[in-house]
Amino acid sequence: MRRARIAIALLVVALLVAGVVVYESGRHGLGGAILVAAMIPIGLVIAPALGSQGRGAEQQGMLGRRSDVGGFDRPRDQSGL
């Protein structure tokens, strides 16, 4: 299983390099297609990790609403204390 992961990683790196080389040579359509093909596995690896972080933050109550965050957009305290 470890060899398969290394082989896939090397394939993705090879696709990235090939895509950049082809794109720089002037064949933008083909180079872009190769780069897209290389980015898909990267996205499939990164997306689940980002999803789990979002779920953890959501469970802790950090939804990121502007009304929950103190800052410059809040009105000044008029109580005089």
Backbone as CSV, one residue per row, in Angstrom:
resi,resn,N_x,N_y,N_z,CA_x,CA_y,CA_z,C_x,C_y,C_z
1,MET,0.827,-1.196,0.000,0.000,0.000,0.000,0.868,1.256,0.000
2,ARG,1.992,1.180,0.720,2.886,2.334,0.786,3.490,2.631,-0.582
3,ARG,3.844,1.584,-1.317,4.415,1.784,-2.645,3.396,2.408,-3.597
4,ALA,2.151,2.039,-3.434,1.106,2.607,-4.289,0.957,4.104,-4.024
5,ARG,1.024,4.507,-2.760,0.913,5.928,-2.431,2.082,6.711,-3.003
6,ILE,3.274,6.142,-2.892,4.458,6.817,-3.434,4.348,6.927,-4.953
7,ALA,3.876,5.859,-5.593,3.727,5.866,-7.055,2.699,6.906,-7.492
8,ILE,1.608,7.018,-6.760,0.580,8.014,-7.101,1.126,9.421,-6.896
9,ALA,1.859,9.632,-5.807,2.441,10.950,-5.554,3.427,11.322,-6.650
10,LEU,4.254,10.375,-7.074,5.210,10.645,-8.153,4.499,10.920,-9.471
11,LEU,3.398,10.218,-9.707,2.616,10.460,-10.923,2.023,11.870,-10.925
12,VAL,1.520,12.300,-9.773,0.944,13.645,-9.678,2.029,14.697,-9.904
13,VAL,3.191,14.496,-9.297,4.293,15.447,-9.489,4.724,15.468,-10.956
14,ALA,4.808,14.290,-11.579,5.186,14.220,-12.997,4.150,14.937,-13.868
15,LEU,2.863,14.780,-13.550,1.821,15.480,-14.305,1.934,16.991,-14.131
16,LEU,2.233,17.445,-12.906,2.395,18.882,-12.682,3.558,19.434,-13.507
17,VAL,4.678,18.734,-13.479,5.846,19.191,-14.236,5.539,19.171,-15.733
18,ALA,4.943,18.096,-16.218,4.612,18.003,-17.643,3.623,19.093,-18.042
19,GLY,2.640,19.360,-17.190,1.666,20.398,-17.497,2.297,21.767,-17.600
20,VAL,3.214,22.067,-16.694,3.893,23.368,-16.735,4.764,23.474,-17.980
21,VAL,5.486,22.410,-18.303,6.353,22.432,-19.481,5.531,22.622,-20.755
22,VAL,4.454,21.883,-20.882,3.616,21.990,-22.073,2.954,23.361,-22.147
23,TYR,2.485,23.869,-21.005,1.843,25.183,-20.980,2.826,26.278,-21.379
24,GLU,4.043,26.205,-20.859,5.053,27.220,-21.180,5.524,27.144,-22.623
25,SER,5.377,25.986,-23.238,5.802,25.867,-24.635,4.798,26.494,-25.600
26,GLY,3.660,26.934,-25.088,2.692,27.624,-25.934,1.410,26.860,-26.177
27,ARG,1.359,25.612,-25.778,0.129,24.833,-25.962,-0.705,24.942,-24.691
28,HIS,-1.362,26.078,-24.554,-2.064,26.397,-23.318,-3.231,25.461,-23.045
29,GLY,-3.940,25.054,-24.061,-5.083,24.160,-23.861,-4.664,22.807,-23.319
30,LEU,-3.663,22.206,-23.949,-3.192,20.899,-23.513,-2.502,20.986,-22.167
31,GLY,-1.685,22.019,-21.976,-1.013,22.199,-20.690,-1.992,22.415,-19.558
32,GLY,-3.027,23.198,-19.814,-4.056,23.412,-18.794,-4.804,22.147,-18.465
33,ALA,-5.077,21.335,-19.477,-5.775,20.067,-19.235,-4.922,19.120,-18.387
34,ILE,-3.627,19.100,-18.665,-2.735,18.250,-17.873,-2.665,18.755,-16.434
35,LEU,-2.604,20.067,-16.255,-2.574,20.631,-14.902,-3.864,20.333,-14.139
36,VAL,-4.989,20.406,-14.824,-6.260,20.068,-14.178,-6.266,18.606,-13.753
37,ALA,-5.764,17.737,-14.626,-5.701,16.313,-14.288,-4.791,16.067,-13.099
38,ALA,-3.756,16.876,-12.937,-2.858,16.722,-11.796,-3.463,17.293,-10.520
39,MET,-4.307,18.308,-10.645,-4.887,18.949,-9.462,-6.048,18.160,-8.862
40,ILE,-6.697,17.343,-9.651,-7.842,16.581,-9.131,-7.438,15.674,-7.970
41,PRO,-6.384,14.852,-8.082,-6.017,14.024,-6.926,-5.570,14.848,-5.726
42,ILE,-4.937,15.995,-5.976,-4.530,16.854,-4.863,-5.774,17.354,-4.133
43,GLY,-6.779,17.761,-4.874,-8.024,18.207,-4.259,-8.730,17.098,-3.508
44,LEU,-8.664,15.880,-4.027,-9.302,14.759,-3.340,-8.613,14.423,-2.027
45,VAL,-7.341,14.739,-1.924,-6.610,14.501,-0.671,-6.876,15.621,0.322
46,ILE,-6.917,16.870,-0.164,-7.045,18.021,0.724,-8.478,18.225,1.202
47,ALA,-9.468,17.985,0.367,-10.864,18.285,0.696,-11.363,17.567,1.954
48,PRO,-11.120,16.274,2.142,-11.601,15.645,3.374,-10.955,16.224,4.632
49,ALA,-9.705,16.602,4.542,-9.042,17.195,5.702,-9.664,18.536,6.059
50,LEU,-9.966,19.338,5.064,-10.597,20.625,5.329,-12.020,20.456,5.842
51,GLY,-12.719,19.458,5.346,-14.080,19.203,5.809,-14.119,18.816,7.273
52,SER,-13.169,18.006,7.717,-13.169,17.595,9.122,-12.829,18.764,10.026
53,GLN,-11.972,19.680,9.572,-11.669,20.858,10.388,-12.889,21.750,10.506
54,GLY,-13.638,21.888,9.427,-14.842,22.706,9.464,-15.894,22.124,10.383
55,ARG,-16.043,20.800,10.351,-17.022,20.165,11.241,-16.612,20.318,12.695
56,GLY,-15.314,20.219,12.980,-14.851,20.382,14.359,-15.101,21.782,14.863
57,ALA,-14.843,22.775,14.023,-15.080,24.161,14.416,-16.569,24.405,14.595
58,GLU,-17.388,23.795,13.760,-18.836,23.967,13.864,-19.356,23.365,15.161
59,GLN,-18.828,22.221,15.543,-19.261,21.586,16.784,-18.852,22.396,18.003
60,GLN,-17.760,23.135,17.892,-17.318,23.971,19.008,-18.038,25.307,19.029
61,GLY,-18.877,25.564,18.055,-19.658,26.788,18.038,-18.987,27.941,17.331
62,MET,-17.912,27.698,16.586,-17.223,28.770,15.875,-17.701,28.772,14.427
63,LEU,-18.800,29.433,14.176,-19.365,29.447,12.834,-18.840,30.595,11.996
64,GLY,-18.160,31.557,12.616,-17.567,32.641,11.855,-18.529,33.722,11.434
65,ARG,-19.610,33.914,12.152,-20.537,34.991,11.811,-19.941,36.319,12.226
66,ARG,-20.207,37.334,11.445,-19.666,38.657,11.782,-20.265,39.197,13.059
67,SER,-21.492,38.834,13.383,-22.113,39.348,14.597,-21.483,38.746,15.850
68,ASP,-20.818,37.599,15.716,-20.186,36.960,16.864,-18.774,37.465,17.118
69,VAL,-18.239,38.238,16.198,-16.846,38.647,16.285,-16.789,40.120,16.633
70,GLY,-16.059,40.446,17.684,-15.885,41.834,18.056,-14.915,42.509,17.114
71,GLY,-15.106,43.786,16.893,-14.195,44.482,15.994,-14.692,45.877,15.695
72,PHE,-14.256,46.407,14.578,-14.571,47.781,14.235,-16.017,47.974,13.800
73,ASP,-16.688,46.898,13.399,-18.045,47.069,12.894,-19.085,47.102,14.023
74,ARG,-18.648,46.984,15.269,-19.604,47.035,16.390,-19.789,48.476,16.843
75,PRO,-21.000,48.833,17.256,-21.220,50.198,17.738,-20.500,50.441,19.058
76,ARG,-20.145,51.679,19.296,-19.444,52.022,20.540,-20.391,51.846,21.722
77,ASP,-19.806,51.546,22.842,-20.572,51.396,24.070,-21.020,52.782,24.548
78,GLN,-22.322,52.968,24.682,-22.874,54.254,25.079,-23.269,54.297,26.551
79,SER,-22.879,53.283,27.331,-23.330,53.226,28.722,-22.600,54.208,29.612
80,GLY,-21.406,54.664,29.221,-20.660,55.632,30.032,-19.940,55.002,31.217
81,LEU,-19.838,53.708,31.277,-19.135,53.066,32.405,-17.657,53.040,32.198
